[in-house]
């Protein structure tokens, strides 16, 4: 082993002198080494020294191949994105639009597109002016040319525009923006108070409780009188995708058969769907379930007319409570046992409302964003109002009413498209109390396409304004306390149904883009950035798994304010679109338990003839014909993703305006908005369209 030569480091400190020494060895197996100094032989050897030209060439080729592969991968993704945009945005492939709808939206989209192009040009000019220091009102040393110095007509027009906008346009925009900011702060405070109330309920563990001992019995037949008689109603209209699972779930509710009656209220105008529903009802009727099929020939009043017609039956007077489930709702078997006992020893209680749970909340980005809003609505708004006020808006389904409360409040009325909110307000004016059960959940669906969601939101925001006009005199002249009147008028209707869509549209869709042209009226950073992000954070708290979608949620809510504002105005002024009732399209998503039940029904299909033994020959032949059509029916072809260019252009316009407003502030604001823009461009195709097949 060679000796250690570490002492050379110490020796070289003082003896780094002398001339180079050349040593030549006679043995050809050794190399000739030239030593420049005492320590040169012990320096680290360069690893690349031993590589020949061929090895270097292979290394370079490998690195070049990796670079080309990366570039090719990025180019493929970019090309696929351009192809998708070309098909879904330009050619609108796979989208069948009515010419009338296209004509109505063409003008608004043209205006937004022109505004967007102009705003982008102004933004580019403002960016150049910012980096070159052309600040007309912020740079006092900037030379303003006189009349004799002006050589360009464009410069003269620009100076005149600056003076005009500073003297006339900016003050009006500033006044409107201050008013909207005040409304924004009031609504934000209301949201914060609701959130604090929800935290208090969680901390104190406040929730309605029932005495379970009243239902504990080993012999149901001997104690059947303890169970009140309950009527269950399932209103539906052309619900081919979901009728089977909803009827199946309701028929499996655990309640004495002699105390339960199920009404299937079918308003379908398709005869094949009518026969399918009749078949399902007959199937469960043969199994011993008290279930009735009702069909209206004339579909007047939509859902309210359907429920009103069903309540006019003579046998309804024998029942004390009525539970309502829409066609896509799937209650658990213990639903009635968790809700009906709350009515015992509580004669002032008129409604028990359960919470919605969604089987398709993770289907696409649109369903995730809807889940954020609906979780806040049920977890915070409904729960806080139910605990502290004993009043909230009936959600139209998944609730149990005392029939006496419905009758004393006037029953179902057909005057608005929000019959559920209408009956809730009238019952509250008559002194009835409500209970909300956050722990009792009923499975249902949320719209998976933007078109269905937009129509649903239009109905949900136009109906309350219709109802406000109709109920305002009754609220003022009612015998309830002044505090309850103020809560109904100020909080329930004005703040949460009128002010919210008004300031959202005016502040973020009108004033914010206008600040691109009028920088003197620009909004502060806390209005554009901090407060909206904080309020979005509060909205997402009830659904913590949605935190990664906070930026798309913020953009989506601002964009949807156009639809909500339009619906609010149409309902407030009773325009034609406020009376439109469009059934929300459903896909028939099922939970795991529903799939197992469906498999069990498939295994029992061999007994289907025995189930319908009591039917006539004509009914059996018609049933066989429909079943054959059901078997040979082709699978529906899913349409390609539809992009709504109006909403996409508006959302991009809001981003552009935000960047312009925050460009002169701290750099963090600019990069935050830049991050928003990149995020929106990445998810925009799925944010405002149908899920691509």
SEVEX-788749 format. One line per 8 residues: number of its first residue (from 1); their letters; for each residue x, y, z of C-alpha. Coordinates in pm, 1 decimal, m for minus. Each point is the difference from the previous one (the first is absolute). Example, Ala and Ser with C-alpha at 12.3 -4.5 7.8 and 13.67 -1.06 7.14 Angstrom:
1> AS> 1230.0,m450.0,780.0  137.0,344.0,m66.0
//
This chain:
1> XXXXXXXX> 0.0,0.0,0.0  132.3,346.0,m83.3  97.6,213.4,296.9  m212.5,295.0,109.0  132.8,325.3,m135.7  m219.6,250.1,186.8  308.6,183.0,125.5  48.1,144.6,m345.8
9> XXXXXXXX> m285.4,243.3,69.0  195.0,142.6,290.5  328.9,m11.8,m188.4  m143.0,182.3,m301.8  m81.5,307.1,205.7  361.8,104.1,27.1  175.1,m196.1,m274.3  m205.2,86.1,m306.4
17> XXXXXXXX> 314.5,106.8,m179.7  248.3,m139.5,m250.6  m4.0,m102.8,m362.9  m217.3,m269.0,m164.0  145.8,m354.2,0.8  m41.6,m245.0,m286.9  29.8,m369.7,76.8  42.4,m251.1,m282.8
25> XXXXXXXX> m44.8,m370.0,61.4  167.1,m263.6,m213.9  m285.8,m240.0,43.6  m257.6,72.5,m274.8  m288.0,m114.8,223.7  21.7,320.5,198.4  m104.6,345.2,m114.5  201.1,316.1,4.1
33> XXXXXXXX> m127.1,243.4,259.9  93.0,365.3,12.7  m7.9,144.6,349.4  m31.8,377.7,32.6  35.0,m7.1,375.6  14.3,m221.1,302.5  m383.3,m31.5,23.0  m93.3,m25.5,m363.9
41> XXXXXXXX> 6.0,m379.1,m7.6  m257.7,m22.9,275.0  m263.1,233.0,m146.0  m342.2,m146.9,m96.1  m2.4,m151.9,m341.6  m253.6,140.1,m249.4  m261.5,m269.4,m63.5  m60.0,113.0,m356.0
49> XXXXXXXX> 366.2,m35.7,m79.9  m27.7,m368.3,m68.3  m301.5,28.0,m234.6  64.4,m38.6,m364.8  m183.1,178.0,m280.7  m244.9,m285.2,m54.2  m117.4,2.8,360.0  m48.9,376.2,m4.2
57> XXXXXXXX> m201.4,m32.1,m318.5  m233.9,m258.0,156.3  m52.3,216.3,308.6  m88.0,300.1,m213.7  m236.9,m208.1,m211.3  m175.4,m129.6,314.2  m50.5,350.5,136.0  m124.3,121.2,m336.3
65> XXXXXXXX> m245.3,m290.9,m15.3  m138.5,91.5,342.5  m40.2,362.8,m101.1  m174.4,m91.2,m325.0  m232.4,m240.7,187.0  m94.7,271.1,248.2  m67.4,250.4,m276.4  m201.0,m257.8,m193.1
73> XXXXXXXX> m207.5,m77.6,310.5  m77.1,367.3,59.0  m82.9,49.7,m367.3  m238.5,m297.9,6.6  m183.9,136.2,301.7  m20.3,346.3,m152.4  m122.4,m138.4,m332.1  m264.6,m212.1,173.5
81> XXXXXXXX> m114.6,305.7,196.7  m26.8,205.0,m319.2  m193.1,m281.8,m165.2  m242.5,m19.1,288.5  m55.0,374.9,m6.2  m48.2,m13.2,m376.0  m266.1,m271.0,26.0  m184.9,126.6,306.8
89> XXXXXXXX> 38.2,375.1,m24.0  29.2,86.4,m369.1  m180.8,m279.3,m182.4  m211.2,m96.4,305.7  20.8,m363.3,m103.7  m261.1,m233.1,148.7  m213.7,289.1,124.6  m352.9,45.6,m123.5
97> XXXXXXXX> m115.7,352.9,74.5  m333.7,149.0,m86.1  13.4,293.3,m237.2  m215.7,208.7,230.3  236.9,m41.8,293.9  297.1,80.2,m219.9  m169.4,318.2,m117.6  m73.9,114.9,354.0
105> XXXXXXXX> 357.5,m54.1,118.1  172.8,126.7,m312.5  m38.5,369.7,79.3  122.8,m26.9,359.7  293.3,m217.4,m101.7  95.4,248.0,m273.5  0.4,287.1,247.7  211.7,m195.4,247.9
113> XXXXXXXX> 240.3,m108.4,m274.1  48.8,357.4,m124.3  46.5,116.8,357.0  253.9,m277.1,60.8  205.6,80.3,m309.7  m3.4,369.2,85.0  96.6,m68.7,360.5  293.2,m216.4,m109.0
121> XXXXXXXX> 125.3,278.5,m225.6  m36.7,255.8,278.2  174.1,m235.8,239.6  295.1,m39.9,m235.0  24.7,376.8,m37.1  m22.1,51.2,376.7  275.9,m256.2,60.2  230.9,181.2,m241.7
129> XXXXXXXX> m90.6,334.5,156.7  64.7,m137.7,347.3  350.1,m126.6,m73.2  89.8,319.5,m186.6  m127.4,223.8,279.1  m279.2,172.6,m189.8  m207.7,72.1,309.9  m206.6,303.6,m88.0
137> XXXXXXXX> m139.0,68.6,347.0  269.4,m170.9,210.5  315.1,147.1,m150.6  8.9,377.5,61.7  325.4,35.8,m191.8  m150.2,m145.5,m316.7  m3.3,259.0,m273.4  m347.9,75.9,m130.8
145> XXXXXXXX> 37.4,144.2,m347.0  m180.1,323.0,m75.7  m214.6,78.0,m299.1  295.5,105.4,m204.9  192.9,m315.9,91.4  m266.2,m245.1,m102.0  100.8,m159.7,m322.4  m232.8,m297.4,m0.4
153> XXXXXXXX> m376.6,m4.1,m7.2  4.1,m328.8,191.9  192.4,162.0,284.6  m247.9,284.4,15.8  m294.5,m240.0,12.9  170.4,m200.6,273.7  56.7,309.4,215.2  m363.3,104.7,m49.3
161> XXXXXXXX> m115.7,m347.7,100.8  210.4,13.4,315.7  m152.0,330.5,101.4  m356.6,m107.0,m78.3  18.5,m327.8,187.7  159.1,163.8,305.1  m262.5,277.6,20.0  m321.4,m177.4,m98.3
169> XXXXXXXX> 24.8,m379.8,m23.3  216.9,m83.2,300.6  m222.4,172.0,264.5  m309.9,m192.3,m112.4  182.9,m332.5,0.6  153.4,73.4,339.1  m341.8,80.1,149.5  m149.8,m323.2,m136.4
177> XXXXXXXX> 301.0,m202.8,111.0  m21.0,137.8,355.5  m367.1,m96.0,17.6  73.2,m352.1,m124.0  295.7,m36.0,236.8  m227.9,89.3,292.8  m246.5,m268.9,m110.1  290.2,m240.0,m44.3
185> XXXXXXXX> 118.4,61.2,354.5  m351.2,m37.2,144.6  m47.9,m331.8,m175.2  347.1,m113.0,109.4  m84.4,83.3,362.4  m320.1,m203.0,m32.2  201.3,m297.8,m126.2  247.0,36.4,284.6
193> XXXXXXXX> m280.9,10.7,258.9  m150.0,m316.0,m148.9  340.0,m170.7,11.9  50.2,100.4,364.2  m346.4,m132.3,81.9  84.4,m331.1,m166.1  321.3,m25.9,202.5  m198.5,71.7,317.0
201> XXXXXXXX> m244.7,m278.6,m85.7  290.5,m239.8,m55.6  172.2,106.6,321.1  m313.8,m29.7,215.4  m122.7,m308.8,m189.6  m342.5,155.8,m47.4  m240.8,m210.2,m203.6  m363.3,m112.9,20.2
209> XXXXXXXX> m43.4,m317.2,201.7  m278.4,m255.3,18.7  m110.8,m265.4,248.2  87.3,m331.2,m163.5  m178.7,m197.8,271.2  m335.4,80.5,m156.6  92.8,m209.2,m305.6  163.8,m293.4,176.7
217> XXXXXXXX> m231.7,m298.5,m10.1  38.8,m367.9,m68.7  m348.4,m41.2,m142.0  m87.9,257.7,m261.2  m350.4,m131.1,m53.9  m102.1,52.0,363.3  137.5,351.9,10.8  m93.0,107.2,m352.9
225> XXXXXXXX> m219.0,280.4,136.5  316.7,175.1,126.1  112.4,61.3,m355.3  m172.6,293.6,m169.8  m133.9,m45.5,m350.8  242.5,142.2,m256.4  m58.4,78.4,m366.4  304.9,m1.6,m231.3
233> XXXXXXXX> m15.4,186.3,m331.0  245.8,m42.3,m290.2  m72.1,265.7,m266.7  168.8,m67.2,m333.3  m20.3,93.3,m366.5  176.7,m198.3,m271.9  251.3,m126.8,256.0  104.5,m307.2,m194.9
241> XXXXXXXX> 351.5,m9.7,143.6  m88.2,12.3,370.5  m358.1,m118.8,54.1  98.3,m357.7,80.4  257.5,76.7,268.5  m215.0,263.6,171.5  m308.5,m223.9,17.5  214.3,m288.7,120.5
249> XXXXXXXX> 160.2,207.9,276.2  m334.2,138.2,122.7  m166.3,m344.1,m0.9  275.1,m133.9,226.3  m62.7,256.9,275.2  m42.9,m166.9,338.0  m351.5,93.1,116.6  m312.7,m203.6,75.2
257> XXXXXXXX> m176.2,m77.9,m328.2  m344.0,85.2,135.0  126.8,347.7,95.2  169.7,80.4,m330.7  m127.1,92.2,m347.7  222.1,88.9,m296.7  m125.6,220.5,m283.5  195.0,m0.2,m327.1
265> XXXXXXXX> m109.5,326.4,m163.4  90.7,m38.5,m365.9  m32.6,299.2,m234.4  182.3,m171.2,m286.9  m126.7,69.8,m350.8  190.4,m295.2,m147.4  m218.6,m311.1,m5.0  295.6,m238.3,11.5
273> XXXXXXXX> 128.1,164.5,318.1  m350.2,m13.1,148.2  m17.2,m375.7,m56.9  346.3,m51.4,146.0  m101.0,183.7,316.5  m330.4,m188.2,15.9  192.0,m326.4,m26.7  230.5,95.3,286.2
281> XXXXXXXX> m296.3,103.7,215.9  m183.0,m325.8,m76.2  313.7,m193.5,85.2  21.1,148.6,349.5  m375.8,m16.4,47.9  9.8,m377.5,m54.6  264.7,m18.9,272.2  m243.7,140.8,254.3
289> XXXXXXXX> 98.1,369.5,m10.6  m282.6,255.0,19.7  90.7,196.5,m312.3  m224.4,190.3,m244.9  71.7,131.1,m348.3  m155.9,336.5,m96.0  23.0,169.6,m336.9  m132.5,340.2,m102.6
297> XXXXXXXX> m113.0,47.6,m356.3  33.7,377.9,16.8  329.3,108.3,153.1  m89.0,338.9,147.3  198.2,167.9,273.0  300.5,m229.5,m45.6  112.0,m155.3,329.8  m227.8,217.1,214.8
305> XXXXXXXX> m302.0,m102.2,m206.9  101.5,m365.0,22.9  27.5,10.7,380.0  m320.6,200.8,31.2  m190.4,m255.3,m206.7  133.1,m287.1,212.2  m95.5,170.2,327.5  m360.9,34.8,m120.2
313> XXXXXXXX> m58.6,m377.4,20.3  m257.8,m109.6,256.0  227.9,m247.5,176.2  257.6,269.9,83.5  m209.5,112.5,296.5  79.9,m331.7,171.4  371.9,87.1,15.8  177.4,236.0,237.5
321> XXXXXXXX> 332.8,61.4,m175.2  125.4,10.6,m356.8  359.6,m60.6,m112.0  112.5,127.4,m341.7  285.1,m137.1,m211.1  97.7,111.7,m347.9  63.3,m266.6,m259.3  378.7,m13.0,48.7
329> XXXXXXXX> m8.7,m25.0,382.2  78.8,m326.3,176.8  m89.4,7.0,372.5  141.6,m251.4,244.5  m235.2,m262.8,149.0  2.7,175.9,339.3  m91.7,342.6,m139.8  m347.2,18.6,154.8
337> XXXXXXXX> 123.0,m130.6,334.3  256.9,281.0,10.8  m239.7,278.6,m98.9  m360.9,m73.9,101.2  69.3,m43.4,377.5  98.1,369.6,17.6  m367.9,86.4,m43.8  m99.0,m183.6,318.1
345> XXXXXXXX> m94.9,235.8,285.1  83.6,297.9,m224.0  m329.8,125.8,m146.5  157.3,321.4,m135.6  244.0,m189.9,m222.0  m103.2,7.6,m364.8  307.9,m120.8,m193.7  299.6,m227.7,51.2
353> XXXXXXXX> 262.4,46.6,m272.1  284.5,m244.6,m68.1  332.1,74.1,m165.8  92.7,m84.3,m357.4  300.6,m220.1,m81.8  128.9,m38.6,m353.9  97.0,m322.3,m170.8  176.8,177.1,m289.0
361> XXXXXXXX> 178.3,284.7,176.6  338.7,m117.9,m134.4  m117.4,m64.1,m356.6  161.8,311.7,m151.7  115.0,347.2,93.4  m349.7,148.1,m32.5  m146.1,m246.8,251.7  285.7,69.9,242.2
369> XXXXXXXX> m67.2,374.3,m13.9  m372.7,m56.5,52.9  81.0,m216.2,298.7  184.7,296.5,156.7  m306.1,225.3,m19.5  m250.4,m263.1,107.9  211.3,m118.6,294.4  16.8,357.3,129.6
377> XXXXXXXX> m374.8,38.5,m53.5  m91.8,m311.0,199.6  282.8,m8.1,254.1  m6.9,371.4,84.2  m306.5,187.6,m124.0  m270.3,m260.8,58.3  144.8,m127.0,325.8  53.9,344.7,155.5
385> XXXXXXXX> m344.2,126.0,m104.4  m162.5,m318.6,124.8  167.3,12.7,342.0  m29.7,373.0,73.9  m308.4,106.5,m201.2  m203.5,m320.3,m51.2  m47.2,115.2,m360.0  172.3,m66.4,m331.2
393> XXXXXXXX> m99.6,m55.1,m358.8  m147.4,m342.3,m71.0  222.3,m175.0,m254.7  m294.5,m155.7,m182.9  97.0,m358.4,77.9  143.0,m224.5,272.1  m236.1,154.0,254.8  m302.9,m102.1,208.0
401> XXXXXXXX> m295.2,238.3,35.6  m285.3,m5.7,245.4  m304.6,m6.8,m228.5  m184.2,235.8,233.0  275.9,260.0,m49.3  m33.4,m27.2,m378.9  m377.7,40.3,13.3  3.4,298.2,238.7
409> XXXXXXXX> 265.4,173.1,m213.8  m208.4,m21.9,m317.0  144.1,m315.3,m153.5  211.1,m15.7,m314.8  m32.8,304.3,m225.1  96.5,23.5,m366.4  88.2,369.8,m4.9  380.9,m37.5,m2.4
417> XXXXXXXX> 266.9,m248.2,m108.1  120.5,m35.8,362.0  m305.4,m160.2,155.7  217.1,m141.7,280.3  113.6,343.2,117.5  m352.5,134.3,m43.8  m158.1,m253.8,235.1  283.9,43.0,251.0
425> XXXXXXXX> m47.7,378.0,20.2  m378.6,m29.9,35.9  36.7,m266.7,269.7  246.3,223.2,187.4  m246.6,288.9,m16.6  m261.3,m230.2,156.8  226.3,m74.9,296.7  129.4,m347.0,m92.5
433> XXXXXXXX> 355.1,m97.4,97.7  258.9,m194.0,m198.3  274.8,m243.1,98.3  307.5,m76.8,m210.4  182.6,m333.1,45.8  356.6,27.0,m120.3  76.2,m361.4,95.3  m279.8,m151.6,m211.2
441> XXXXXXXX> 121.2,m13.7,m360.3  m184.5,m96.0,m316.2  192.7,m90.5,m313.1  m69.7,192.7,m319.8  171.4,144.0,m308.6  138.8,336.7,m102.5  m5.7,107.4,m367.2  301.8,m130.1,m187.8
449> XXXXXXXX> m30.6,235.5,m298.3  30.4,374.9,m0.6  m318.1,41.9,m204.2  m209.7,m185.5,259.4  169.9,184.1,285.6  m60.1,340.6,m158.4  m370.9,m69.8,m49.6  m28.2,m122.0,357.5
457> XXXXXXXX> 169.1,313.4,134.9  m223.5,222.1,m212.0  m307.9,m156.5,158.9  148.8,14.1,350.6  79.1,372.3,m28.5  m301.6,127.4,m195.8  m261.3,m175.9,214.6  95.8,166.3,332.8
465> XXXXXXXX> m37.5,346.5,m154.6  m342.1,m96.5,m132.3  m92.6,m124.2,344.3  132.4,315.9,167.2  m232.6,219.8,m205.4  m296.1,m221.9,83.8  73.6,m56.1,370.0  113.5,349.3,102.8
473> XXXXXXXX> m351.0,128.9,86.2  m76.3,m320.0,191.2  325.5,27.0,195.1  m66.7,360.7,98.3  m357.7,m67.1,113.7  73.1,m333.5,171.9  m22.4,m48.8,377.3  356.8,m124.2,49.4
481> XXXXXXXX> 249.5,206.8,197.6  185.3,295.4,m151.1  329.1,m189.6,28.8  m135.2,m285.9,m212.3  m135.0,246.1,m255.6  340.2,169.7,m21.3  171.4,m335.8,m36.5  m230.1,m99.7,m285.7
489> XXXXXXXX> 23.7,328.2,m189.7  358.7,112.2,64.0  196.9,m321.1,41.7  m199.1,m276.3,m167.1  m110.0,189.0,m312.8  195.5,322.7,m48.2  349.3,m88.4,120.4  27.9,m364.4,m108.4
497> XXXXXXXX> m227.0,m0.3,m305.4  28.9,351.6,m149.0  312.1,177.8,126.2  233.8,m296.7,m49.2  m50.1,m38.4,m378.0  m24.1,378.7,m43.9  334.6,96.0,149.6  174.9,m309.1,m139.3
505> XXXXXXXX> m99.1,92.1,m352.9  41.1,376.4,31.9  327.0,3.2,193.9  190.9,m285.7,m162.0  m155.2,m14.2,m348.5  m53.8,370.4,m77.4  206.3,227.3,225.2  309.8,m220.5,4.3
513> XXXXXXXX> 26.3,m17.7,m382.8  m72.7,373.3,m24.7  303.3,77.0,215.0  211.2,m112.4,m295.4  m116.6,309.9,m184.3  m29.4,223.5,306.5  299.4,m68.0,227.3  m95.5,293.6,222.4
521> XXXXXXXX> m292.5,m210.2,126.9  197.7,m317.5,57.1  m106.1,m219.8,287.8  224.3,m63.0,300.7  187.5,m326.2,25.4  m199.7,m123.8,298.4  m323.6,21.9,m202.3  142.8,m185.9,m299.0
529> XXXXXXXX> 222.7,m248.7,175.5  m4.3,m37.6,377.1  m368.8,13.9,95.6  m123.8,m223.0,m287.3  266.7,m258.7,79.3  m88.2,10.9,370.1  m372.1,m39.7,m71.8  75.1,m285.7,m238.9
537> XXXXXXXX> 202.6,m156.6,279.8  m303.2,21.5,230.9  m225.6,m153.8,m265.1  235.8,m295.0,m45.8  35.7,m71.8,373.0  m304.1,m236.3,11.9  159.1,m204.2,m282.1  374.6,m2.3,81.1
545> XXXXXXXX> 80.9,m240.4,m284.1  m82.2,280.7,m244.7  287.7,227.2,108.2  205.2,m73.8,m315.7  m285.0,152.2,m202.4  m16.5,335.7,178.3  132.8,198.3,m298.0  m235.2,m159.7,m258.0
553> XXXXXXXX> m283.5,42.4,249.8  71.3,372.4,32.9  3.2,48.7,m376.9  m304.4,m220.7,m51.2  m212.5,191.6,250.9  88.3,334.9,m159.0  m88.4,m132.8,m343.6  m328.4,m154.4,117.7
561> XXXXXXXX> m105.6,336.2,142.8  m110.6,94.9,m352.9  m255.7,m281.7,m9.7  m111.5,64.7,357.6  m37.4,374.7,m56.3  m199.8,m59.7,m316.9  m228.2,m241.6,186.4  m40.2,241.6,290.9
569> XXXXXXXX> m104.0,284.6,m230.1  m244.5,m219.6,m194.2  m162.8,m115.4,322.7  m11.8,345.8,158.3  m165.3,160.0,m303.5  m201.7,m311.8,m93.2  151.1,m47.9,m343.9  m94.0,m296.3,m216.8
577> XXXXXXXX> 304.8,m211.0,86.0  m88.0,6.2,370.8  m293.6,m236.2,m60.3  206.8,m262.5,m182.5  19.6,m339.8,166.6  266.2,m228.3,m144.2  47.0,m340.1,161.8  361.1,m52.5,104.5
585> XXXXXXXX> 153.6,m276.7,m209.5  111.6,m300.7,203.0  233.4,m287.6,m79.1  m114.8,m266.2,248.1  312.3,m26.3,214.1  m33.4,m259.2,273.4  180.2,m79.7,320.8  160.0,m335.4,74.2
593> XXXXXXXX> m304.9,m125.5,188.4  m222.7,96.0,m292.2  219.2,m195.2,m240.3  m24.8,m308.2,221.6  m377.5,36.1,12.6  m10.9,33.0,m378.2  202.3,m320.4,m35.6  m246.0,m175.9,227.8
601> XXXXXXXX> m291.8,120.7,m211.7  171.6,m128.8,m312.4  34.5,m340.9,159.4  m372.7,m2.7,74.8  m108.4,84.5,m354.7  m100.0,m362.1,m54.6  m290.3,55.9,239.2  m128.4,302.6,m185.4
609> XXXXXXXX> m289.7,m186.8,m161.4  m117.0,m110.9,342.2  10.3,357.5,122.4  m238.8,110.8,m274.5  m229.2,m300.8,18.6  m290.9,220.8,94.2  36.2,219.6,m305.3  m215.4,m31.9,m308.4
617> XXXXXXXX> 123.8,m142.2,m329.8  9.1,343.0,m163.4  210.4,138.2,282.7  237.2,m296.4,m20.3  40.9,40.2,m375.2  64.3,371.2,38.8  247.5,m72.3,278.9  185.3,m255.4,m212.8
625> XXXXXXXX> 17.6,244.2,m287.9  149.3,271.5,221.6  247.3,m240.8,155.0  114.5,m105.4,m347.2  49.9,363.8,m96.1  197.5,51.2,319.4  227.6,m294.0,m80.7  70.5,97.5,m361.8
633> XXXXXXXX> 26.2,372.1,69.6  342.9,129.4,m102.0  225.6,146.4,259.4  m12.2,379.7,5.4  293.2,169.5,m161.9  155.7,256.6,224.9  50.1,336.8,m160.5  332.4,169.6,m12.8
641> XXXXXXXX> 82.8,267.5,250.1  m184.5,320.6,m71.3  178.4,326.4,63.5  m213.0,302.8,70.2  205.8,268.8,m165.1  m183.8,284.8,170.4  95.5,m117.2,349.7  352.9,m92.8,m107.9
649> XXXXXXXX> 57.8,341.6,m157.2  m141.5,175.5,306.2  218.1,m198.7,240.2  311.0,82.4,m203.8  m108.0,363.6,m7.7  m22.8,4.7,380.7  351.8,m140.2,23.3  127.9,264.2,m238.3
657> XXXXXXXX> m164.8,275.9,202.1  141.3,m138.4,324.3  350.4,m8.3,m141.8  m38.9,358.4,m118.7  m130.6,120.2,335.5  277.8,m165.8,200.1  285.1,65.4,m242.5  118.5,311.6,179.9
665> XXXXXXXX> m26.5,m158.2,347.4  239.3,m241.2,163.2  145.1,m275.1,m211.8  m167.4,m271.0,201.5  m339.5,118.2,m120.4  106.3,m22.4,m361.4  136.1,m351.8,33.4  m307.7,m110.5,194.8
673> XXXXXXXX> m228.3,115.5,m280.4  236.8,m152.7,m254.7  m34.2,m330.4,184.6  m376.7,39.1,m15.6  16.5,53.3,m373.4  215.9,m304.7,m63.9  m223.6,m213.1,221.3  m311.7,113.6,m179.2
681> XXXXXXXX> 146.8,m68.8,m343.9  88.2,m353.4,109.9  m341.8,m86.1,144.4  m224.9,229.1,m202.8  m91.7,m266.6,m252.5  m154.7,m213.9,273.7  m113.5,291.6,218.8  m260.7,142.9,m236.8
689> XXXXX> m104.2,m301.2,m201.5  m118.0,m355.5,6.0  238.9,m275.9,90.1  178.5,m121.9,m310.8  m74.0,m361.9,m76.7
//
